Amino acid sequence: MRCPYCGRDDTQVKDSRPAEEGAAIRRRRSCPGCHSRFTTFERVQLRELTVLKSDGRRVPFDREKLARSIRIALRKRPVDEDRIERIVNGIQRKLEVEADSEVTSRQIGEIVMEALRAVDQVAYVRFASVYRNFGEAKDFRAFLGELEPG
């Protein structure tokens, strides 16, 4: 693993332990060159996923982009980081198991909305407002009307 500080290739693992309920390995590393310490994570990846964007481009699936969008939706909400990681892991695993090797950004958005709706209604509405590109207050009202029971 390359040192993120000085670029040296021969960093040393000082400690390894399971993380994210056994879904990942957390490794503490140190660089013999600049003596910096940093953490890396290893995760199982069942297969490579390609995302088909709405404009026709194909890009590799980016787990961190998925996690970032979920964290933004859940910002200042009573959901801890472990729960967010479980949500991201669940979505990624669902895509790897159930989807083809190519998945549309629309499919990912719908899965994220489904997951957020089960966790936090405010985060669900936040994500939907960006994902569905609400332009006016009436768009919010219509969407919120769908949430009303009965």
Steps between C-alpha positions, in 0.01 A plus 500: 500500500637840403545763773250784444750749644830428326406245232733225621385151391615283790273594793466259790184361659509560877153372592212320324152440632152429370278803435142566391373182665757286320425643155839675486852488642639816661878530479719753681812564294819695543753632253867431576595799282306790653380316817136594430215274604176445310205260483380292206195277455462183295150397387373201309387590152294232331532650154576819312199724444461760228252785539310615194439872550193681367714672234618162366846499657627185669706542816631255761284467811640727773418380851630823652270711283206290620609537864551876459149554361346299783704692761382830351136389519551386862700807610390617849257209528507250791672224300848385605791425269475123552141504377602702194773246419247217532264683262779554244619139533145373458441707187832396348438133578147522354640648179774237475262209561177607330600735219681434175861611476360822354253695714329829422538803724119499522502147649758607758297810588184295554684252726648788702158662537353169617777461760472861625123481525539208743759687709403869514215687328686833499803345330265329256344833401842670479635231269181497291513877454840472333447164329165598352623854437222697669490845346215665689317481833205332331730207414574458872129524587408234247775269624412555865134432416608153388651441847179574686337183637157408366 
